[in-house]
Amino acid sequence: MLEKLNPTGTLAWQNLRDHFFDLQFVKMQDLFAEDSERAQKFHVQWNDFILDFSKNRITTETLKLLTDLADEVSLKEAIEAMFSGKEINETENRAVLHTALRNQNLNNEVSETLIKIETFSNQIISGELVGTTGKPFTDIINLGIGGSDLGPKMVVEALVDYKNHLNSHFISNIDNDTISRKLKSLNPETTLVILVSKSFGTIETLKNAEIVRDWLVSNGMNTENHLVAVSSNIEKSIAFGINPENIFPMWDWVGGRFSLWSAVGLSISLNLGFTNFKQLLDGAYEMDQHFKTTSFDKNIPVVLALLSIWYNNFFGFETEAVVPYADCMKSVPSYLQQVIMESNGKNINREGFPVNYETGTIIWGEVGTNSQHAFFQLFHQGTKIIPTDFVGFIEPFEKSELHDLLMANFFAQTEALMNGKDGGIFAENNANDQNAAFKSFRGNRPSNTILIQKLTPKTLGSFLAMYEHKTFVQGVIWNIYSFDQFGVEYGKKLAENIADEFKTGKVGNHDSSTRFLLETFLRNK
């Protein structure tokens, strides 16, 4: 169980509030000028990672007070509770054990599933397992939504340089035009379909699965040769036409947004090979050990979480951006949106009462340098301040001068956000420039630099686990439950009711706006 403690009532929170009033107008430029060792003091080097958090509006006192807060809310005990399998997801009476999926001391269930994933992946990749007509598979469709889609899709995209000959396709939304276009481009004889749904009742996944199954059958395929399920509902999977041998398990103690490490990652193993999938798990395991054993002031996930709370709860900066400088990581921001916002988008504390402080931050982003030509104008000169994580890699997959240019932009942005450009100085140097004031930049915009040696399955695993643990730390401090998602479930229920109304053509009891919109839709469809 997690301690139930309002963070605003702690001594550390009161001290942080006092400290904020002293520090809120301090310029980072001045902090660097006063301390030539600042970058050395405010960075963590671990394995192939460097976290430079020196470009933040903090001092050594800030970091001490933030770690005091972590101590006062019993973060260490919370970490131990999660890893030991205690039911910290109290609203659903479940343990939270996605970390067990990458633990090197695996339990029998997890070990057997990994062996099954490895065997199946090798058989598909080698062509030993074939489709109905005896042809080897060339294409893999992953049908899932939320964590059953975002995680595997993001990993396969990010590690594109490690993929094999199989083509991957991820379909999540119930958009008939999208799935129709996709199926027209594929050969049913050589297509393998993975249905990912814990309950085998997720409406989006099932409706898409029915369309794909009909496509296979209408083209003379035996579904048992082409359909695979990742589900805890074996009975429904078999009834759908899936060979029992092709059903992979899911467990209640693994939340959807933390499930890519499980059989949900089957599409990762198929597209990258099991060896690379295992490296992904190993990288996450190493970050788990760092998180469990490292002091808070040198603990990468903890530092990231504490900085986020510093800005969200004291400065009032409500959003955070994640900007990876690698095009293959374009889906990382949307993946992190689910991990962080679905986890910590809560307004009820662990005692069951409304919170009296801000909780989950808004997460967004885009790859660099594309983002520089889209929303960085607001970063530099807008009235809103958006703390940003810059993610870059020292070594590209293939060496090129282009990578140096990419990374030049990477480093330049963090420097520009911090230093800005003084309008007065600019005007003195350009006395005839009538637009000098418009070309000034205030600076003092905070950022973290996450510099990784190279993007590999192992470093990606560590990177993703880092953000998982950051999210957990935030939830512990905010005194909320990070592992349920009742807001998502409520929307699903309302959608089911409206879908029934569409079938009858009669609109039920709704507010006047919704009723007007539903009647307009039915009248014009």
C-alpha positions in Angstrom: 0.0 0.0 0.0 1.1 3.6 -0.7 1.1 6.2 2.0 -1.8 8.6 1.9 -0.3 12.0 2.4 -1.3 15.4 1.0 2.1 16.8 -0.3 1.1 20.4 0.3 1.0 19.7 4.0 4.6 18.5 4.2 7.4 20.6 5.6 9.3 20.1 2.4 6.5 21.6 0.3 6.3 24.6 2.6 10.1 25.1 2.3 9.9 24.7 -1.5 7.2 27.4 -1.6 9.4 29.8 0.3 12.3 28.9 -1.8 10.3 29.5 -5.0 9.6 33.1 -4.0 13.4 33.6 -3.6 14.2 32.0 -6.9 11.3 32.7 -9.3 13.0 35.6 -11.0 16.6 34.4 -11.0 18.1 34.0 -14.4 19.9 30.8 -15.4 22.6 32.9 -17.1 23.5 34.4 -13.7 23.6 30.9 -12.1 26.0 29.8 -14.7 28.1 32.9 -14.3 28.3 32.4 -10.6 29.3 28.8 -10.8 31.7 27.5 -13.4 31.1 23.9 -12.2 27.3 24.1 -12.6 27.2 21.6 -15.5 29.2 19.2 -13.5 27.0 19.5 -10.5 23.7 19.1 -12.3 24.2 16.1 -14.6 24.0 12.4 -14.2 26.1 10.0 -16.3 24.8 6.4 -16.3 25.6 3.6 -18.8 25.1 5.2 -22.2 23.1 8.1 -20.9 23.9 11.6 -19.9 21.1 13.7 -18.3 22.2 17.4 -18.2 19.7 19.2 -16.0 21.8 22.3 -15.4 19.7 24.4 -17.7 16.9 24.5 -15.2 15.8 27.2 -12.7 17.3 25.4 -9.7 20.1 25.6 -7.3 21.7 23.0 -5.1 19.2 24.1 -2.4 16.3 23.4 -4.8 17.5 19.9 -5.5 17.9 19.2 -1.8 14.4 20.5 -1.0 12.9 18.4 -3.8 14.6 15.3 -2.6 13.4 16.1 0.9 9.9 16.1 -0.5 10.5 12.7 -2.0 11.7 11.4 1.4 8.8 12.9 3.3 6.2 11.2 1.0 8.0 7.9 1.5 9.1 7.5 -2.1 11.7 4.9 -1.3 9.1 2.7 0.4 6.7 3.2 -2.5 9.4 2.0 -5.0 10.0 -1.1 -2.8 6.2 -1.7 -2.7 5.9 -1.6 -6.5 8.8 -3.9 -7.2 7.8 -6.4 -4.4 4.3 -6.9 -6.0 2.2 -5.2 -3.3 -1.3 -4.2 -4.5 -0.5 -0.5 -5.0 -3.2 -0.2 -7.6 -5.8 -0.2 -4.8 -8.8 1.0 -6.8 -8.6 -2.2 -8.9 -7.0 -4.4 -6.2 -4.0 -5.3 -8.3 -0.3 -5.4 -8.1 1.7 -3.3 -10.6 4.4 -5.6 -12.0 5.3 -4.6 -15.5 8.9 -4.5 -14.2 8.6 -8.3 -13.6 8.4 -8.8 -17.4 12.0 -7.7 -17.8 13.4 -9.0 -14.6 16.3 -11.4 -15.1 14.9 -13.6 -12.4 11.7 -14.4 -14.2 8.7 -16.3 -12.7 7.5 -19.4 -14.6 4.6 -17.7 -16.3 6.7 -14.9 -17.8 9.6 -17.2 -18.7 7.3 -19.7 -20.5 5.6 -16.8 -22.4 9.0 -15.4 -23.5 10.0 -18.9 -24.8 6.8 -19.1 -26.7 7.3 -15.6 -28.2 10.9 -16.6 -29.2 9.8 -19.9 -30.8 6.9 -18.4 -32.7 8.9 -15.4 -33.9 11.7 -17.6 -35.2 9.2 -19.9 -37.0 7.5 -17.0 -38.7 10.7 -15.1 -39.6 12.4 -18.3 -41.0 9.3 -19.3 -43.0 8.8 -22.5 -41.1 5.3 -21.4 -40.2 3.3 -20.5 -43.3 -0.1 -19.4 -44.4 -3.0 -21.5 -45.8 -1.5 -21.8 -49.3 2.0 -22.6 -48.1 3.5 -19.2 -48.7 5.7 -17.6 -46.0 4.4 -14.5 -44.3 5.5 -11.1 -45.6 3.2 -8.8 -43.6 2.2 -8.5 -40.0 -1.0 -6.6 -39.0 -1.2 -5.6 -35.3 -4.8 -4.8 -34.3 -5.0 -3.1 -30.9 -5.6 0.3 -29.4 -4.0 2.4 -26.6 -1.2 0.5 -25.1 -1.8 -2.5 -27.4 -0.9 -0.2 -30.3 1.1 2.8 -29.3 3.9 0.9 -27.5 4.7 -1.7 -30.2 4.2 0.7 -33.0 6.6 3.3 -31.4 9.3 0.6 -30.8 9.1 -0.9 -34.3 9.4 2.6 -35.8 12.2 3.7 -33.5 14.2 0.6 -34.2 13.6 0.6 -38.0 17.3 0.0 -38.6 17.1 -3.3 -36.8 14.0 -4.7 -38.6 13.9 -7.8 -40.8 12.2 -8.5 -44.1 8.7 -8.5 -42.6 6.5 -5.5 -43.1 4.6 -4.1 -40.1 1.1 -2.5 -40.1 -0.6 -1.1 -37.1 -4.3 -0.5 -37.1 -6.0 1.0 -34.1 -8.9 3.3 -34.9 -12.3 2.2 -36.1 -12.0 4.1 -39.4 -13.3 1.9 -42.2 -11.5 3.9 -44.9 -8.1 3.3 -43.3 -8.5 -0.4 -42.8 -10.0 -0.8 -46.3 -7.1 1.0 -47.9 -4.7 -1.1 -45.9 -6.2 -4.5 -46.9 -6.3 -3.5 -50.6 -2.6 -3.2 -50.5 -1.9 -6.6 -48.9 -2.0 -10.2 -50.0 -4.2 -12.4 -47.7 -2.0 -15.4 -48.4 1.0 -13.9 -46.8 -0.6 -11.8 -44.1 -0.4 -12.6 -40.4 -2.8 -10.8 -38.0 -2.2 -10.2 -34.3 -5.3 -9.3 -32.2 -4.3 -7.6 -29.0 -7.1 -7.3 -26.4 -6.8 -8.4 -22.8 -10.6 -9.0 -22.4 -11.2 -9.8 -26.1 -13.9 -7.2 -25.7 -12.3 -4.0 -26.9 -14.8 -2.7 -29.4 -12.4 -1.0 -31.7 -10.1 -4.0 -31.9 -13.0 -6.5 -32.3 -14.7 -4.5 -35.1 -11.4 -4.2 -37.0 -10.7 -7.9 -36.4 -14.1 -8.9 -37.8 -13.3 -7.0 -41.0 -9.9 -8.6 -41.3 -11.3 -12.0 -40.6 -14.0 -11.6 -43.3 -11.3 -10.5 -45.7 -9.2 -13.6 -45.0 -12.2 -16.0 -45.3 -13.5 -14.4 -48.4 -10.1 -15.0 -50.0 -10.1 -18.7 -49.0 -7.8 -18.5 -46.0 -8.1 -20.7 -42.9 -8.2 -18.2 -40.0 -6.3 -20.6 -37.7 -3.3 -20.2 -40.0 -3.4 -16.4 -40.1 -4.8 -15.1 -36.8 -2.9 -14.8 -33.5 -4.3 -13.4 -30.2 -2.7 -11.7 -27.2 -5.5 -12.0 -24.6 -6.5 -13.3 -21.2 -9.8 -14.5 -22.6 -8.9 -17.8 -24.2 -12.5 -18.9 -24.7 -13.5 -15.9 -26.8 -10.2 -16.1 -28.8 -10.9 -19.7 -29.8 -14.6 -18.8 -30.6 -13.3 -16.1 -32.9 -11.4 -18.7 -35.0 -7.9 -18.6 -33.4 -5.8 -21.7 -32.9 -5.3 -22.3 -29.2 -1.6 -22.7 -29.9 -1.6 -19.1 -31.2 -2.9 -17.5 -28.1 -0.5 -15.6 -25.9 -1.4 -14.6 -22.3 -1.9 -11.2 -20.7 -2.1 -10.6 -16.9 -4.1 -8.2 -14.7 -0.9 -7.0 -13.1 0.3 -5.4 -16.3 -1.5 -2.2 -17.3 -2.1 -1.6 -21.0 0.2 1.5 -21.2 3.0 -0.5 -19.6 2.5 -3.7 -21.6 4.9 -3.6 -24.6 7.3 -5.7 -22.5 4.8 -8.6 -22.5 3.3 -10.6 -25.3 1.7 -7.3 -26.4 5.2 -6.8 -27.9 4.9 -9.9 -30.1 4.8 -7.6 -33.2 8.1 -6.1 -31.9 9.7 -9.6 -31.8 8.4 -10.5 -35.2 9.6 -7.3 -36.9 13.0 -7.0 -35.1 13.7 -10.6 -34.1 13.5 -12.0 -30.6 17.2 -11.2 -29.8 16.5 -7.5 -30.2 13.2 -7.8 -28.3 15.2 -9.3 -25.4 17.8 -6.5 -25.6 14.9 -4.1 -25.2 13.8 -5.9 -22.0 17.4 -6.0 -20.8 17.8 -2.2 -21.2 14.6 -1.6 -19.2 15.8 -4.0 -16.5 19.0 -2.0 -16.2 17.0 1.2 -15.7 14.9 -0.6 -13.1 18.0 -1.3 -11.1 19.2 2.2 -11.4 15.9 3.5 -10.2 15.7 1.1 -7.3 19.2 1.5 -6.0 20.5 5.1 -6.8 20.2 8.0 -4.4 17.5 10.4 -5.4 19.8 13.3 -6.4 21.5 11.1 -9.0 18.5 9.0 -10.0 17.5 9.9 -13.5 13.8 9.2 -13.3 13.5 10.7 -9.9 15.3 13.9 -10.9 13.1 14.3 -14.0 9.9 13.8 -11.9 11.0 16.3 -9.2 11.8 18.9 -11.9 8.4 18.4 -13.4 6.7 18.9 -10.0 8.9 22.0 -9.4 7.6 23.6 -12.6 4.0 22.3 -12.5 3.2 23.0 -8.8 5.3 26.0 -8.0 5.9 27.9 -11.3 2.5 27.0 -12.8 4.0 25.6 -16.0 1.3 23.2 -17.0 2.8 21.6 -20.1 6.0 19.7 -21.0 7.4 18.9 -24.4 9.5 16.0 -25.5 11.6 16.6 -28.6 13.6 13.7 -29.9 16.3 14.6 -32.5 15.8 11.3 -34.5 13.1 11.0 -37.1 12.5 7.4 -36.3 11.3 8.4 -32.8 8.3 10.4 -34.2 5.8 8.3 -32.3 7.6 8.7 -28.9 5.7 11.9 -27.9 2.2 10.3 -28.5 3.4 7.1 -26.7 4.5 9.2 -23.7 1.2 11.1 -23.8 -0.6 7.9 -22.9 2.0 6.7 -20.3 2.0 10.0 -18.4 -1.4 11.6 -19.0 -3.5 8.5 -18.6 -1.6 7.6 -15.5 -1.6 11.0 -13.8 -4.6 12.8 -15.2 -6.4 12.4 -11.8 -8.2 14.9 -9.5 -8.9 12.5 -6.6 -6.3 11.7 -4.1 -5.6 8.3 -2.6 -7.9 9.1 0.3 -10.8 9.6 -2.1 -11.0 13.4 -1.9 -10.5 16.1 -4.6 -6.9 17.3 -4.7 -6.2 21.0 -3.9 -3.2 21.2 -6.2 -2.3 20.6 -9.8 -1.5 17.0 -10.9 -0.8 15.6 -14.4 1.1 17.7 -16.8 0.2 18.0 -20.5 2.7 16.2 -22.6 3.4 16.9 -26.3 6.2 17.1 -28.8 7.6 16.4 -32.2 10.9 15.4 -33.7 13.7 17.9 -34.2 14.3 19.7 -36.4 10.7 19.6 -37.7 9.5 21.0 -34.4 11.8 24.1 -34.8 9.9 25.0 -37.9 6.5 24.5 -36.2 6.1 25.4 -32.6 9.5 26.6 -31.4 8.6 30.2 -32.1 6.3 30.0 -29.1 9.0 28.3 -27.1 11.4 31.2 -27.7 9.1 34.3 -27.7 5.7 33.2 -26.5 4.2 34.1 -23.2 4.0 30.5 -22.0 7.0 28.7 -20.7 7.3 25.0 -21.6 10.0 22.9 -20.0 11.3 20.6 -22.6 13.2 17.3 -22.7 15.7 17.3 -25.7 16.6 13.8 -26.6 19.6 13.2 -28.9 22.1 10.5 -29.9 25.9 10.8 -30.2 26.2 8.1 -32.8 23.8 7.7 -35.7 23.1 4.3 -37.2 25.2 5.3 -40.2 27.8 8.0 -39.9 27.0 11.2 -41.8 27.7 14.9 -41.8 23.9 15.3 -41.7 24.0 13.9 -38.2 26.4 16.6 -37.1 24.1 19.3 -38.5 21.1 17.7 -36.7 23.0 17.7 -33.4 24.2 21.2 -34.0 20.6 22.3 -34.0 20.0 20.1 -30.9 22.6 21.8 -28.8 21.8 25.3 -30.2 18.2 25.1 -29.1 18.9 24.4 -25.5 21.5 27.2 -25.4 19.1 29.7 -27.1 16.2 28.8 -24.8 18.4 29.5 -21.8 20.4 32.5 -22.8 17.9 34.3 -25.1 19.0 37.5 -26.9 18.8 40.8 -25.1 16.8 43.4 -27.0 18.8 46.3 -25.7 22.1 44.9 -26.7 20.7 43.9 -30.0 19.4 47.4 -30.6 22.8 48.9 -29.8 24.4 46.7 -32.4 21.7 47.5 -34.9 20.8 51.1 -34.4 19.0 51.3 -37.7 16.9 48.2 -37.2 13.4 49.3 -36.4 12.5 45.7 -35.6 15.1 45.2 -32.9 12.7 44.7 -30.1 10.8 42.1 -32.1 14.0 40.1 -32.5 14.8 39.9 -28.8 14.4 36.7 -26.8 13.9 36.7 -23.0 15.5 33.3 -22.5 15.5 31.7 -19.1 13.4 28.8 -20.6 14.2 25.5 -18.9 15.2 22.3 -20.6 16.7 18.9 -19.9 19.2 17.4 -22.3 19.1 13.6 -22.5 22.1 12.6 -24.5 22.4 8.9 -25.4 25.4 7.2 -27.1 23.4 5.4 -29.8 19.8 4.3 -30.4 19.8 0.6 -29.9 17.2 -1.9 -28.6 18.9 -1.8 -25.2 19.1 2.0 -24.9 15.5 2.4 -26.1 14.4 0.0 -23.4 16.2 2.1 -20.7 14.8 5.3 -22.2 11.2 4.0 -22.0 11.6 2.6 -18.5 13.0 6.0 -17.4 9.8 7.7 -18.3 7.7 5.0 -16.8 9.4 5.5 -13.5 9.3 9.3 -13.8 5.5 8.9 -14.1 5.3 6.6 -11.0 7.3 9.1 -8.9 5.0 12.0 -9.8 2.0 9.9 -8.9 3.5 9.0 -5.5 4.2 12.6 -4.7 0.8 13.9 -5.9 -0.9 11.2 -3.7 -2.9 9.8 -6.6 -3.4 6.4 -8.1 -1.4 6.2 -11.4 -2.5 2.8 -12.6 -6.3 3.0 -13.2 -8.1 4.9 -16.0 -11.8 5.3 -15.1 -12.1 8.4 -17.3 -11.4 6.3 -20.3 -13.9 3.6 -19.3 -16.7 6.2 -18.8 -16.3 7.5 -22.3 -16.5 4.0 -23.7 -19.8 3.3 -21.9 -21.4 6.5 -23.3 -20.2 5.6 -26.8 -21.9 2.2 -26.5 -25.2 3.8 -25.6 -25.0 6.3 -28.5 -24.1 3.4 -30.9 -27.3 1.6 -29.8 -29.2 4.8 -30.5 -27.8 4.9 -34.0 -29.1 1.4 -34.6 -32.6 2.3 -33.6 -32.5 5.8 -35.2 -33.9 7.3 -32.0 -32.0 9.7 -29.9 -32.3 9.2 -26.1 -31.9 11.5 -23.2 -28.9 13.9 -23.7 -28.1 17.5 -23.1 -29.5 19.9 -25.8 -26.1 20.2 -27.6 -25.4 16.5 -27.8 -29.0 15.8 -28.9 -28.8 18.4 -31.6 -25.6 17.0 -32.9 -26.8 13.4 -32.9 -30.1 14.3 -34.6 -28.1 16.2 -37.3 -25.8 13.2 -37.8 -28.7 10.8 -38.2 -30.6 13.0 -40.5 -27.7 13.6 -42.9 -25.8 10.2 -42.8 
